[in-house]
Amino acid sequence: MFSCLDEYCRRAHSSEEGRFASLLLRLPALRSISLKSFEHLFFFHLIAEGTIGTYIRDALRSHAPTIDTNSIM
């Protein structure tokens, strides 16, 4: 992928020396924005549907093992 980006920079922006290097230096910041956006969307979805208590209860219920009431007695 980086080689394609390097080739594109050389062809489309041949007058700008160091463009590929400057783009590479921006990748960590872009990755950080992506992670923050993911966290925001996750928690927005969580809050939009109800409270944190509701979320925890539903998560516990969905992962709880089923109990066979016939085997208890």
JOSULWO-V906789 format. One record per residue. N is the residue number from 1. PHI is phi as a letter, one per 30 degrees, with the letter a starting at -180 (999 if undefined). OMEGA is omega in degrees with one decimal (* if undefined). D_FIRST is the distance of its C-alpha to the first C-alpha in whole Angstrom. Layout:
n->{N	N}
phi->{PHI	PHI}
omega->{OMEGA	OMEGA}
d_first->{D_FIRST	D_FIRST}
This chain:
n->{1	2	3	4	5	6	7	8	9	10	11	12	13	14	15	16	17	18	19	20	21	22	23	24	25	26	27	28	29	30	31	32	33	34	35	36	37	38	39	40	41	42	43	44	45	46	47	48	49	50	51	52	53	54	55	56	57	58	59	60	61	62	63	64	65	66	67	68	69	70	71	72	73}
phi->{999	d	d	d	d	d	d	d	d	d	d	d	b	d	d	c	d	i	d	d	d	d	d	d	d	d	e	e	d	d	d	d	d	d	d	d	d	d	d	d	d	d	d	d	d	d	d	d	d	l	c	d	d	d	d	d	e	d	d	d	d	d	c	d	d	d	c	d	d	d	d	d	c}
omega->{-179.2	179.3	176.8	178.2	178.2	179.4	178.1	-180.0	179.6	-177.5	-173.5	-176.7	-175.3	-179.2	-177.9	177.4	176.5	-179.5	179.6	179.5	-179.8	175.8	177.9	179.7	179.7	-176.7	178.7	178.6	178.0	178.0	179.4	178.2	180.0	179.6	179.0	178.4	178.4	178.7	179.9	-178.9	179.3	-177.0	175.1	177.8	-179.7	-177.1	-177.1	-176.9	-179.0	-177.2	178.1	177.6	177.5	179.6	-179.2	178.8	-179.7	178.9	178.8	179.7	-177.4	-179.8	-178.8	177.5	178.1	-179.0	177.8	-176.9	178.8	-177.3	-178.9	-174.7	*}
d_first->{0	4	5	5	6	9	10	11	12	14	16	16	18	19	22	20	20	17	16	12	14	16	13	12	15	15	13	16	18	16	16	19	20	18	21	24	23	23	26	28	27	29	32	32	33	35	37	37	39	41	42	40	43	43	39	40	43	41	39	41	43	40	39	43	45	47	51	53	56	58	58	59	63}
